[in-house]
């Protein structure tokens, strides 16, 4: 085994939060979006990807996460990780939900820079309506997607493996080979190299999967 390749995301940093399409950075680089329901483990998967403990902060306040958060990846210009708003908050008013729905739909529809989508789901509760909706947006655009089954450390290896196979079969039936699937744990760092390779490949960073 040689030296591990340096993590291309190690210098990732918060750039901006957009509440409306006008606040997005200029559209022309490379972006990979992360989506996940509340409590799916999206913040910890972004933190593990970048080897930073507090890059993506877990919001305890309903509605606080209702924005598209951009993280830049120095030294590269115009390469971003984008944290999409997590749904699953019953307390968010209907009109705000409608605003978010429209913003996220237009982002998927119009954003040229978007190169791939990671959908983060708890391995114990995969493929909820929100997850399917997000995968559907990516498929409509012809984008590749990656299903990240998090909290794999909470299940036995056998149970986690069974869920992985079941999710793979269902997504293959629904979307062909446009969606890849993996097990992941932010706690044990299981699967972090695989995730890093997928995202780096979409962003055309060194160390990406070809």
SULPE-V214381 format. One record per residue. N is the residue number from 1. SS is DSSP state (2 for helix, 1 for strand, 0 for the rest). PHI is phi in degrees with one decimal (999 if undefined). Layout:
<<N;SS;PHI> <N;SS;PHI>>
This chain:
<<1;0;999> <2;0;-83.2> <3;0;-65.7> <4;0;-66.1> <5;0;-65.0> <6;0;-62.9> <7;0;-74.3> <8;0;-67.5> <9;0;-102.0> <10;0;-62.9> <11;0;-102.3> <12;1;-53.7> <13;1;-147.6> <14;1;-60.8> <15;1;-111.7> <16;1;-164.2> <17;1;-122.2> <18;1;-110.6> <19;0;-96.9> <20;0;-138.7> <21;2;-56.8> <22;2;-62.2> <23;2;-87.1> <24;0;-69.4> <25;0;-66.4> <26;0;-53.4> <27;0;-90.8> <28;0;179.0> <29;0;-97.9> <30;1;-127.4> <31;1;-134.4> <32;1;-121.9> <33;1;-96.1> <34;1;-115.7> <35;1;-126.0> <36;1;-176.0> <37;0;-67.4> <38;0;-53.6> <39;0;70.5> <40;0;-79.7> <41;0;100.3> <42;2;-66.8> <43;2;-60.7> <44;2;-70.2> <45;2;-73.0> <46;2;-64.0> <47;2;-62.7> <48;2;-68.2> <49;2;-54.7> <50;2;-95.3> <51;0;54.4> <52;0;-134.0> <53;0;-75.0> <54;0;-129.0> <55;0;-62.9> <56;0;-98.2> <57;0;-87.1> <58;0;-80.6> <59;0;-87.1> <60;0;-91.9> <61;0;-98.3> <62;0;-55.8> <63;0;90.3> <64;0;-63.4> <65;0;-88.8> <66;0;-85.9> <67;0;-160.4> <68;1;-88.2> <69;1;-102.6> <70;1;-102.0> <71;1;-116.9> <72;1;-82.4> <73;1;-126.8> <74;0;-58.3> <75;0;-86.9> <76;0;-79.4> <77;0;-83.6> <78;0;61.5> <79;1;-122.5> <80;1;-137.0> <81;1;-99.1> <82;1;-122.1> <83;1;-92.5> <84;0;-80.8> <85;0;-62.9> <86;0;-83.9> <87;0;-93.5> <88;0;105.8> <89;0;-100.1> <90;0;-65.6> <91;0;-80.7> <92;0;-77.4> <93;0;-60.9> <94;2;-54.7> <95;2;-68.7> <96;2;-69.3> <97;2;-58.7> <98;2;-64.6> <99;2;-58.3> <100;2;-65.4> <101;2;-54.9> <102;2;-65.4> <103;2;-63.6> <104;2;-66.5> <105;2;-61.0> <106;2;-67.7> <107;2;-59.9> <108;2;-66.1> <109;2;-77.0> <110;2;-107.1> <111;0;-81.9> <112;0;-63.0> <113;0;-69.2> <114;1;-68.5> <115;1;-112.9> <116;1;-178.1> <117;1;-130.9> <118;1;-103.7> <119;1;-105.5> <120;1;-92.4> <121;1;-136.3> <122;1;-66.0> <123;0;-57.4> <124;0;-83.5> <125;0;-140.8> <126;0;-81.8> <127;0;56.1> <128;0;-77.0> <129;2;-54.8> <130;2;-59.7> <131;2;-62.1> <132;2;-65.3> <133;2;-62.4> <134;2;-64.2> <135;2;-62.0> <136;2;-61.7> <137;2;-58.8> <138;2;-63.7> <139;2;-65.4> <140;2;-58.3> <141;2;-84.9> <142;0;73.2> <143;0;-93.4> <144;1;-71.8> <145;1;-134.2> <146;1;-133.9> <147;1;-90.7> <148;1;-104.2> <149;1;-90.9> <150;1;-86.7> <151;0;61.9> <152;2;-61.2> <153;2;-67.8> <154;2;-82.1> <155;0;-115.4> <156;0;-66.6> <157;2;-58.3> <158;2;-63.7> <159;2;-65.2> <160;2;-63.1> <161;2;-62.7> <162;2;-63.9> <163;2;-63.5> <164;2;-55.3> <165;2;-65.0> <166;2;-64.5> <167;2;-66.7> <168;2;-57.5> <169;2;-63.5> <170;2;-66.0> <171;2;-70.3> <172;2;-65.1> <173;2;-62.7> <174;2;-77.9> <175;2;-129.0> <176;0;66.5> <177;0;-100.3> <178;0;-78.8> <179;1;-119.8> <180;1;-94.4> <181;1;-137.1> <182;1;-149.3> <183;1;-86.8> <184;0;-154.2> <185;0;-143.6> <186;0;-67.3> <187;0;-68.9> <188;0;-91.5> <189;0;67.0> <190;0;-59.7> <191;0;82.1> <192;2;-68.7> <193;2;-65.9> <194;2;-63.6> <195;2;-60.5> <196;2;-60.4> <197;2;-66.3> <198;2;-63.6> <199;2;-67.8> <200;2;-63.3> <201;2;-62.6> <202;2;-63.3> <203;2;-86.7> <204;0;55.8> <205;0;-99.6> <206;0;-59.4> <207;0;91.0> <208;0;-83.7> <209;0;-72.6> <210;0;-81.2>>
